[in-house]
Structures are given as structure tokens and as C-alpha cells.
Amino acid sequence: MANAFFSDLLSTISERGRTLLRRGEPSVARQDASELLELCKALLSGRGEASGTAMARDVLDRYHDLDAAGRLTFFETLARDFGPDREKLSQAIESWRSQPNDSDASDLHFASEPQRQELIRRLNRAPGGTSDLVAMRADLLSLMKGNKDLAALDRDVVHLLSSWFNRGFLVLRRIDWSTPANILEQIIRYEAVHAIRDWNDLRRRIDPVDRRCYAFFHPQLNDEPLIFVEVALTETIPTAIAPLLAAERQLVPTERARTAVFYSISNTQKGLGGISFGSFLIKQVVEELRRELPKLDTFITLSPVPGFMQWLKQAEDVPVSDEERTLLEALDKPDWFEDAELTAQLRAVIEPLAAHYFLKARTPKGRLIDSVARFHIGNGARLEKIDWLGDLSPKGLRESAGVMVNYLYRLEDIEKNHEAYANQGEIAASNAVKKLLKTEGRRLLDMRLS
């Protein structure tokens, strides 16, 4: 109620201010990037609260009317011409050099701030400004490809969005069948791991007693989930996704559930890419489930491995013999997994390679190759199990040869695992996974001796 009142009040102020601004202006809409940039300069020069709010709304509206070329010009100019005030920065630097103290350090900090950061803050004051800025950042990400000059602008936008979307502002809400339809539609639309086919499929994922779905919301995007996680309550750790998503399955009474399975995590806002919510979401959902169901003792994922097949086919450091490389070509055949003998041969090769992929293989920058692995290992989870033929969907076969993995969230180990990965690059893994890596070494040795 308070949020609605405040929003209506801002809209009224903005509209009145906009009326004042536009008296005497031509009625033709301005859609030129150069004129929009002049309006940005006027917004930075400072006006009354009402006219400033209205001007911010006007900037956002006019930005929306720009075509792709106009938006690129707008971003390029912000990156080039809306940096720090160089004269003030030079004075602050000289003052700091002559007699460094805390006051001069503070002056230097504020003088070094790009003017575009203050512009973005003022745009955020407009009614609906936060949502528009998130959408604007999505445009910026699209235009940044091949344009390194926009990187500084993106850093400034991310700096501010990270502050406005920090954990203190986020609200965890459970999604169920009573959730408003416009939010449920977004859950269907943005599910990025296991597509939701229709409303019945959605209901099977959020309505039964052994299913949960949670999402983070922000007060300024009240009807737009930022990220959501789907959870299955089970008796044991699952090794395949199909039984969890089956239309006809046996429900697990909550009193028998001992395991919470995080089987899908999806972001909804492209403009918030690079601003992490997932680690907070999983940890808070764990706490929520422990309060509701104290008998739960295992918190684990059933995760895809989206980069595995690409690595197998393209990486130069895949540890396979020529004979094994020939065998792997069978993965391009349709329904290869229905051939029991071929499947057994492939499993003996692929499982050890999957262990190598997680524990040894790295990008040129030394990072884990798999994005899902980076997320969970970085959050302090342990690579618990490699699940052969865990996902036989066309997407699962195409991206990972059907391989899935379980990442275990053991609360008492999360911090230790996170620190080991962040500081030493160590991957927390179970003995079962480490044993597969040893199997790989023995297999290659046998190949050389034969």
C-alpha cells in the first residue's frame, strides 16, 4: 500500500513537472540521440525536484524511441563525454599529493566519479526508472559485443545496479498455484534449464506437496521475479531428471522427504547479467526449507553440464586415444543410448572424461569451463556425483551426452569449500568423482601398453 502511494505520488509530481517543461516546446517528438544527450546534460545541471523527476522520465521515454543506431550513439557518447570532471579531478589529485589526508582522499574519490553515474542516479528517480534502467542495460550488453569502448560505461551501470539490487533489498517469495498469473507466465517464459510446456506442466512443478518454487523480487520490480529456483522433495538423491518431471509419478509425502533437490535455477532479467543472486537464493531457500521441514538432511542439485560436448569436440587437450575418439563419434548418431553394448563402451570413456572436465580442464584464463560448475563450486558446493544418462532430452544429449551432475550443499562445509576454490582454485569433490579421474589415468595407460 505504501509503495503504491509513493509510486502514485511520484507519477503525479513527474507529470506536473513534465507539463511545465513542455510549455512552449514544439509538439513534434524528438527522437534524435544528440538532442537526447542535451537533455541529459540539462538533467545533470540540476533543477527543481518536480521538473528533475519529469525530465528523467522524459529522457527514458525518448531513449525508448531511439533505434539501434541511435542507442549506440547514445551509449558511445556517455562513455566518451560523461566521464569525470577532469579539472576537479586534477585539483583533487594535486591536493592529495601535496598533503595526503582523509579529507583529500574523500575529495579525490568523489572527483573521480564519472558524471554518467550521477546521470544514472537521477534517471532512477523517475517513476518506473529502475525497470527502464535494467532494460537499458540489456540493450547495452547487446551492443557491447565487439565494442570495447562501452566497457567503462557498463562497469558504472553494474556498480549502481549492484548497489540497488543487493541482498538487503531482495524479498524471497514462494511461487505456488495461487501466485498471480502474470508472475506464473514469467516462470514459464524464463525457465532456462527444463522448458515448461504448458500450464499443466507448470502446475506439476509448483503445486504438489513434494514440490517448491521460490523467487527473489525487488520492491521496484514488484511483479517481476529476478531469479527463481525449482525444488523437488525426495527420499533419496536422484540421478536423472525425467522421473522428477514425469506427468505420472508417485508423490512423496513431506514426512518421508529427506532430500531437497534444486533442479532448475533461472534468471529472468538480462539487464542484471553479472549481478549474482543465485548464491543468496539457494542459501536462503535452504534455511526456509529447514524451518518448514526439519527432517530434511540433504540439499543437493541435479544440474546440467552445458559445455561438456563442446569441450569434447573442440578442445585440444581432451585426454583420449585415437580409438576412443572414434568411439565418441557414435554420440552423433540418433538414439545411440538405446544400444546397450555401445552405451556401456561409451560410459567407460565418458565418465572419466567428465571427471577430468571438472577437476582438470580449464579455460585459457584458468577458469572452470562449465558455467553451471563455476556457479555451484563458487558458492561452496561439492561435486558429489556424475550421473550417466541423467538427461536424455534432445538438449541434454546435444549439450552433455546426457550427463548430469549432483552438487552437494553441506552447510558446515560451504564456507571452507568456497575459500579453497576462490584462493587456491581447489574443487571440492567426492571420493567417487576423484576415483573416476584415477580410472581415466589407468585407462590411458592400458591403451599405451596394448
N, C-alpha and C positions, 0 to 999 in steps of 0.2 A: 504494500500500500504506500509506504513512504517512498520507495523507489519510483513508483508510478507518478506520485505527486511531484517529486523532484524533476522527473523527466518532462511532465507537462509544463512545469514552471519554466524550465529551460527552453522548451519549444516556444512558449509564449514570448519570452524575452528575445529569443532569436528572431522570431517573425517580426516583432515590432522593430527591432534593430535593422532588420533587412529592409523593411519599408522605408526607414529613414535613409538608409544608404542608397536606395534606388530612386529616390525622388530626383527627378531631373535627368536620370540616365536614359539612354536610348532603350527602346523595348526589345531590340534585336539581341538574341542570346549570344554571348561571347564564348567561342569555343577554341580560341587561339591560345597556344601554350604560352606565348610571350606575354599576352595580357593577363593570363592566369598567374604568371610569375610576378608581374607587377602588383597584382592583388595580394600575393604572399608577402611582398616587401611592405605593403601598406599594413598588413596584419601584424608584422613584426614591429612596425614603427610605434604601435600602441594606440589604442582608442578606448572609449568607454566600454564597460563590461557588456552592455547590450549590443552595441554595434560591433564589438570584437567577436562576440559569440555568433552574431549574424554573418559577419564576414568569414569566419571559419567555416560556417555551413555553406556559404556561397562558394568558397574555394573547393570544398569537397564535391559540391554539385557540379561545378564547372569541370573539375577533373574527370568526373564520370562521363562527361560529354566528349572528352578527347578521344581520338582514335589512337591506334597503337603507336604511330609515328609521333603524335603529339605527346603521348605519355612518356615515350623515350626521351624526347627533348626536355620535358619537364624534369625527369629524374636526372638527366645529364647536367642540367643547369643547377639543380640542387646540390649535386655532388661537386660541381666545379666552383660555383659562385656563392654558395651559402655555407662556407666554412667558417673558421674562427675569425674574429675581427683582428687582423694582423697588427694593427697599430697598438691596440690594447694588449695583445699577447706579447709584443716586443717590449713594451713598458714593464709588463709583469716579469718577464724574463730578466731584464736589467735590474729590476728591484730585487729579485731573488738572488742574483749573482752578487750584488753589492753587499747585501746583508741578509742572509737566509734566516727566516723565522717562520713560525706557524702562520702568521697573518699573510705574509707574502706567498707562502705555499698555497693558501686558500685562494688568494687573488689569481695566482698562476693557474690553478685548477679551473676556476670559472672563466678566465680569459681564454683558455684553450678549448672551451666547448664550442663546437660548430653552431652557427646560427640556425642551421636546419633542425637541430634538436629542439630549440625553443619554438620554432615554427610547428613542429610535430606536436609539441605540448599544447600549443594554442589551438591547433586543429582538433585535438582530442576534447576540447571544451564544447564543441558543437554537439547538439543533440544527435545521438547516433554516431558520434565521431569515432569512438573506439572500433566499432564494427567496420566503418569505412576505412580506417587505417589498416586494419587487418587485411581487408580486401585489396587495398593499395599495395601492401607488402607482397601479396600473392602475385600481383602484376609485376612488381619489381623483380621477384625471383625468376619469372618467365623471361624478362628482358635482360637479366644479368648474364645469361648464357653467352659466352664469347665476348662479354663486355666487362673487363676487369675494372674499368673506371667507376663502376657503380658500387664496388665493394665497400668503399668508405661510407657511402650513404646507407647501405644495408646494415653495416655494423651499428650505425647510430639508431636506425629503426629497431633493430634487435635489442639494443641496450635499453631503450624505453619500453618496448613491449615486454621484455623480461621483468622489468620492474612492475608494470601494470598487471602482469599475469603471474606474479609469484605465488607460491603456495598459500600465503596468508589470505589471498583474495578468492581462492578457488573453493567451491562448495561441492561436496560429494553428494550425489543423489542416486538412489536406486531407481532403475528403469524397470517397470513392470507393465502389465496389460492395462492398468489404469492411468498410465502416463499419457499426456495429451498426444493426439495423433500427429501433430506437426513434428514433435520430437521423435516419435516412433518412425516416421517416414525418413528422418535423417539417419537413424540407426540402420535402416535398410540400405539407404543410399551410400553411406560411407563405410559399411563393413568391407574391410580390405583384405581379409585373410580367407574366410569361407563365405562366399556370397550367399545372401539371404534371398531365396527365390520369390517368396510372396509373403502375405500377411500370416498365413498359417504357419509357414516356416519360422517367421519371427516369433509367433506365439509359443511355439515349441521351445524356443531358446530362452524365453524370459518368464513364462507363466507357471510351468510345473514346479512342484515343491523342491526338486533337486536341481533347479537352475536359478542363476542370479545374473544380473547385469547392472553395472554401476558406471556412472559417468561423472566427470568434472564439469562444472558450469562456472561462469564468471558473471558477476552482477550486471555488467554492461552488455552481455550477450546471453540474457536470461533464458531464452528458448533455443539456444544453440549449444549442444554438448561440444566440448573441446576435444575430449578423448573418452573412449569407453572400453570396458573390458567385459567379456562374457565368461561366465564361470559355470562349470559343471561340478556338482557334488557327487562323489563316487565312493565306493567301498575300498577300491584299490587304485593303483596308478595305471592309467590307460596307456596303451601303446599304439593306438590307431584312432583316427578321427571319425571314421564312418559310424562306429557304434554310438558315439556321442551325439551325432547329428541325425540318427535314424528316426524316421517318422514313427515307426512302430518299435518301441523299446520298453523295457521294464523300468518303471520309476524306482528310484532309490529313496526309501523313507529317510527323513533327516536324522532320525535317531540311529540309523545304521551307517550314515555317511562318516567317513574318517579322512577323506581326501578332498581338497578343493583344487580343481583343475582350471587354470587360466588358459583357455584355448584360443582366444582371439583378442587382440588389442588393436584398436584402430583410431587414428587421428582424423579429425573432421575439418580442420582449418589449415589450408595450405599456407596461408599467410603467417601462421605461427610455427612453420617448419624451423627446426633447430632450437626451439624453446621446449625443453623436456618437461613433460608432466607425468610420463609413464611410471617412473620410479616411485613418485609420490603416490600415484594412483594404486599401484599394486600393494604397497606397504599399508596404505590406509584401508584398502579393502580387506587385507589380511586381518587387521585389527577389528574391523567391522564384523567379519565372519567369526572370529574367535569369541567376540562378545555374544553373538547370536547363537553360535553352536560350539560350545566349549569342548566337545568331544573331537572336533577336527584336530588332527595332529600332523597332517602333511599338506604342504602348499606347493604346488608344482605346476609347470606349464606343459602343454602339448603343442610344440612350436614347429612351424615350417622351417625349411632350410633353403631360402630362395636363391642363394648364389652358388649352390653346390654343382649343378650341372654345367653352368657356365665355366666354373673353375676346372671341372673335369675335361671339358672340351677345348679350352683355350689356354690354360696356364701352362707354362713351360717347365714347371717344377713338380708336376704330378708324378709321384713315385710308382710308376707302373712299368712292367716289361712290355715288349712288343706283343707277346702272346696275350697279355691282359688287355692291352689297348685294343686288339682285335675283338676280344670278348665284349668289351664295353660298347662296341658298335651295335650290339644287339639291342641296346637301350632305345635305338631309333625305330625299332620295329613296333607296330601296334600290338597291344596285348601280350607283350613279352612276358609279363608277370604271370600269365596263365600256364606257362610251360614250367613244370615243377623242376625238371632237371636243369634247365637254363637258369631258373631263379636261384637254385642252390649254388651254382657256379658263380653267378654274379654277386650273391650275398658274400661269399668268401673273399671277394675282391673289394666290394664297395664299402662294407662296414669298416675295415681297417683304413680305407681311404678317407672315410668320413671322420674318423678319429684324427687322422693326420690333418685334415682340412681345418678342424677346430683347434687342435693343440700345437700344430707346427706351421701351417701355411699362413702367410701374411701378405698384405698389400705392400707396394714399394715404400710406403711411408711407415711400415711396421705395424699396421693395424690388423685386427681380425678382419677377414674378408667378408664374413656374413653379417649383414646389418642387424638381424634379429639376435645373433650371438653377441654382438657388441652391446646391444641394449641390455640383455639379461645378465651377461657376465659383468658388465659395468655397474649394474645395480647390486652386485654381490651374490648372485645366484650361482649354483654349482651345476655344471654339465653332468647330469645324472645318468642318462641312458640314450643310446642311439636306437631308434625304432625302425627296424627294417619293414618296408611296405606299409608304413603308417598312414600314407595318404595316396590312394590310388585314383584320385580325381585327375582329370586331364592336366590341370595346373600343377598338381603335386608331382606327377610323372615328368612333366616338362621341366620343372624347375629343380627338382631334387631327386629324380629317380625313385620317387615315392618315400624317401627317407624323411622321418620326423625326429625330433629330439625332446627329451624332458629336461627342463631346468628346474632345480630344486631350490626353493626359498626356505632355508632354515634360519629362523630369526636370530639365533645366537651366533651364526657364522657370517651373516650378511656384511657387517662392517669389516671383518677380517678379510673376507674374500674381495671386497671392493678395494681395500687398501693394497692388497697384494697385486691386483690387476692394475690399478692406477699407478703404483710406484715401481713395480718390478715387471709388469706385463705378464704375471703368472695367471694361468687359467685354473680355477678350481674345478676339478673333475673327479668323478668317482673312480674306484679301482676297476670297475667293469669297463669304462671307457679307456682308461690307461692300458688295460690288458689288450684291447683291440689294437692299440698302437704298437705294442710288442709283437702281436700277431703279424702286423704288416712287415716288421723287420725280419721275422723268421720266414715269411712267405717269399720275400725278395731274395733272401739268402738261398733258400731252396731252389729258386729259379736259376740263380747263378751257378749252382753246383750241378744241376741236372743237364 
